[in-house]
Amino acid sequence: MTEALKVAIAGLGTVGAGTVRLLAEQSDIIAARCGRPVRVTAVSARSKGRDRGCDLGSMAWFDDPVAMAREADADVVCELIGGADGTAKDVTVAAIAAGRHVVSANKALLAHYGTELAEKAEAAGVQLRFEAAVAGGIPIIKALREGLAGNRLSRVYGILNGTCNYILSIMRETGRDFADVLADAQRLGYAESDPSFDIDGVDAAHKLALLTSVAFGTKVDFGAVHIEGIRHVSALDIKFAQELGYRIKLLGIARRTDAGIEQRVHPCMIRASAPIASVEDVYNAVVAEGDFVGRSVYEGRGAGAGPTASAVAGDIIDIAAGRQAFTFGVPAKDLQPLPKCSMENHVGAYYIRLMVVDKQGVFADIAAALRDAKVSMEAVLQRGRAPGEVVPVVMTLHETVEASLNDALHRITAIDGVVEPPMVIRIEAL
């Protein structure tokens, strides 16, 4: 029998314990698919005594995961600890230095240090794989890096955070406000007690930075991602979006432009007929557009023990079968620097909601502000009259440069009768 591939797992939380269970329960099909057994030989976690729902009795226990990465009897180290710095990075660097392959689910670590770690891995002759770091059970990294390798990609975008997608889906279905639905998501375990990384767009931005590198052959540059979250999206905006034939989704979008590769995460209005608009609840979806393949759509669960462990196992099986792959699709030395594209230069259509006092002359002042900034209205919604009261006025704008839009918003905010900062959501043609 061919010698087993030996695996050490750092971190026995939801994903780590799920990976141990998957490798044990699916050992027969894994061995058949990669031509050799895969065996977990060592594990490390904070607490040895905790019941994790899997048998750890045959595995060496390490209190120190960095020591495990250096010393364990293992060919592969799975870094499933999380966090951009500290122990997770130390484990990864130690494993590479010891000549061991690394499989990681750590999007934050790779978004900040991916290029550096890829260079270290290639210099050491080992592989660094991270399918589980992006979109959970959707094998999108393999799809971009291998399945679509014959294409020049023009755009990659998607729903990359299940928490935000769940919140926006429930808001649309029930008409409830953001804070109320967020509290429910926390009770159900879909959102953390501190949900900032999710709802402020940081988690999606980590994932987008990795997708960008694989799709376009660029150095990973998290700092170049424009990030907005969903805290400001109201039930009122979702209602107006439906009236206009749109749905609101938090999207991560990377696309080629004349100025370079644009990377942005923010709420978007997309046509209800777009394939990605029907992706609801905690599901993720990614769309890739290439010159030969056209549009390719991938959908599935973006988190959880089973889907993420499935992605980890896929990387382990590739290593066991001897399948080689550059971390980001091309040699790390050939990854290109990514020119940062300013959002001021972004061109697109927009939704604007204003809260204004219903009195004569206010709308004429708003129209003049748009005219002076060279911004063109497409449509206006105003429901009923309430003289002297504050009412919503909704406009959609034709495509314009964002710098011109910002000029218009500055002028509008100064108008007597506009009582709140304008609410702006970009409209994406997908």
C-alpha positions, -999 to 999 in steps of 0.1 A, spaced: 0 0 0 12 35 -8 24 54 23 -3 75 41 -2 112 39 1 124 75 -18 155 85 -14 178 116 -43 201 125 -38 233 144 -71 245 159 -100 222 168 -129 247 166 -158 242 143 -137 238 112 -108 218 128 -131 193 145 -152 191 113 -121 183 93 -110 155 117 -145 140 114 -146 142 76 -112 126 72 -122 98 94 -157 92 81 -147 95 44 -114 77 47 -123 51 21 -134 74 -7 -105 98 1 -80 69 -3 -97 58 -35 -96 93 -50 -60 103 -42 -44 68 -44 -32 67 -8 -46 69 28 -48 102 46 -43 101 83 -44 128 110 -14 122 132 -12 153 154 -36 180 167 -33 211 188 -59 233 205 -63 254 236 -81 228 257 -73 191 256 -103 179 277 -131 194 257 -154 170 239 -153 179 202 -174 150 188 -145 132 173 -119 106 184 -85 121 190 -71 91 209 -47 80 181 -33 115 175 -3 132 192 -14 162 212 6 194 212 -2 222 236 19 245 214 7 246 177 40 262 166 59 233 181 36 209 164 42 227 130 79 222 136 81 187 152 50 166 145 52 135 123 33 152 95 35 160 58 8 187 59 -1 212 86 -37 226 85 -38 261 100 -74 265 113 -68 289 141 -77 322 124 -65 358 128 -42 378 107 -12 378 131 2 360 161 -1 322 164 -17 316 131 11 333 112 37 317 134 23 282 127 22 288 89 58 301 88 71 273 110 54 246 89 69 260 57 103 263 72 101 227 83 93 216 47 56 208 53 27 218 30 2 241 45 -36 241 41 -53 272 56 -89 285 61 -75 318 73 -87 346 49 -74 374 72 -39 360 73 -37 355 36 -53 388 27 -25 406 47 4 383 41 -6 360 12 21 371 -13 49 369 13 38 334 24 34 322 -11 70 332 -18 82 314 13 63 282 3 76 282 -33 111 288 -21 108 258 3 93 236 -24 60 231 -5 24 240 -13 2 266 4 -35 261 -3 -65 280 9 -97 268 -7 -115 270 26 -106 307 31 -131 319 5 -168 310 2 -168 279 24 -179 249 4 -178 265 -30 -146 253 -47 -140 288 -63 -102 290 -59 -98 257 -78 -123 269 -104 -104 302 -110 -69 288 -107 -74 256 -127 -108 253 -143 -108 287 -159 -70 289 -164 -75 292 -202 -94 325 -198 -86 361 -194 -110 372 -167 -126 406 -169 -147 405 -137 -152 384 -106 -179 393 -81 -201 377 -55 -219 374 -22 -190 366 0 -205 369 35 -234 348 46 -242 369 77 -249 400 56 -268 380 30 -290 365 57 -297 400 73 -306 416 39 -328 386 29 -348 387 61 -352 425 60 -366 421 25 -389 393 34 -403 408 66 -399 445 63 -380 446 97 -352 470 104 -315 462 104 -309 462 142 -338 439 148 -327 413 122 -291 415 134 -302 406 169 -320 376 155 -289 366 135 -268 367 167 -293 345 186 -293 320 158 -255 319 156 -253 335 122 -236 366 136 -209 370 162 -215 389 195 -193 415 179 -205 414 143 -183 442 130 -160 422 107 -191 408 89 -215 438 88 -188 464 81 -176 444 50 -141 435 63 -147 397 60 -159 400 24 -130 423 16 -105 397 29 -120 371 6 -122 395 -24 -85 404 -21 -77 367 -25 -101 362 -54 -86 392 -71 -51 378 -69 -61 344 -83 -83 359 -110 -59 385 -123 -24 373 -113 -18 403 -90 -2 406 -56 -26 403 -27 -35 439 -17 -61 441 10 -54 478 14 -65 485 -21 -101 473 -14 -128 499 -10 -150 488 19 -185 497 30 -208 476 51 -246 473 55 -253 491 88 -268 521 69 -292 500 48 -327 506 60 -360 487 55 -372 517 36 -344 514 11 -351 477 6 -388 486 0 -379 512 -26 -355 488 -42 -383 463 -47 -405 490 -62 -378 498 -87 -372 461 -96 -340 457 -76 -326 437 -47 -299 449 -23 -269 427 -18 -235 432 -2 -212 423 -31 -174 420 -35 -165 431 -70 -131 429 -88 -129 440 -124 -104 452 -150 -105 489 -158 -83 511 -179 -67 523 -147 -60 488 -133 -79 463 -112 -108 478 -92 -116 461 -59 -147 471 -39 -171 458 -13 -203 476 -7 -241 473 -8 -254 471 -44 -287 473 -61 -290 446 -87 -319 436 -110 -342 410 -94 -337 390 -126 -299 387 -122 -289 351 -113 -271 363 -81 -302 382 -69 -320 349 -60 -292 338 -37 -307 342 -3 -302 334 34 -267 324 45 -256 312 10 -227 326 -9 -223 329 -47 -194 339 -70 -196 348 -106 -166 348 -129 -166 364 -164 -140 353 -189 -133 359 -226 -139 323 -237 -161 308 -210 -184 338 -207 -203 339 -174 -198 311 -149 -219 310 -116 -210 292 -84 -233 289 -54 -233 271 -20 -229 274 17 -203 299 27 -195 287 62 -201 260 88 -183 228 98 -193 206 69 -188 230 39 -156 244 52 -142 210 62 -151 199 27 -129 226 13 -100 218 36 -102 181 27 -102 190 -10 -68 208 -6 -54 179 14 -65 154 -12 -49 174 -40 -16 173 -20 -20 136 -13 -25 129 -50 6 149 -60 -13 176 -78 8 207 -79 -5 243 -80 10 278 -75 -7 294 -45 -23 322 -66 -23 306 -100 11 319 -112 46 318 -96 47 342 -67 76 361 -82 54 368 -113 25 383 -93 20 419 -105 16 449 -83 -20 461 -82 -25 498 -90 -51 512 -66 -82 525 -84 -97 554 -67 -135 552 -62 -136 589 -73 -130 575 -108 -157 548 -106 -184 551 -132 -218 538 -125 -255 543 -119 -268 552 -85 -298 551 -62 -303 582 -39 -328 586 -11 -333 620 4 -354 629 35 -368 664 27 -394 688 41 -423 688 17 -424 724 7 -423 744 -24 -390 749 -42 -370 721 -25 -372 697 -54 -362 725 -78 -331 731 -57 -322 694 -57 -326 693 -95 -303 724 -98 -277 708 -76 -276 678 -99 -275 699 -130 -246 720 -117 -226 689 -109 -234 675 -144 -253 645 -130 -284 633 -148 -316 619 -132 -332 587 -147 -363 584 -125 -379 599 -93 -402 583 -68 -422 603 -42 -453 587 -26 -481 612 -16 -479 647 -3 -475 659 33 -470 696 33 -446 707 60 -437 671 69 -405 652 62 -409 628 33 -386 605 13 -377 613 -22 -359 586 -42 -340 591 -74 -321 569 -97 -292 584 -117 -278 576 -151 -242 565 -152 -218 592 -139 -184 595 -124 -184 591 -87 -165 624 -82 -194 642 -99 -219 624 -77 -200 634 -46 -201 671 -58 -238 668 -63 -243 653 -28 -223 680 -12 -245 706 -29 -277 687 -19 -268 684 17 -265 721 20 -301 727 8 -325 741 34 -351 714 37 -329 683 32 -329 671 68 -306 640 66 -274 630 48 -284 614 14 -285 576 13 -266 563 -17 -264 528 -31 -246 519 -63 -266 502 -90 -247 474 -107 -254 460 -141 -248 423 -137 
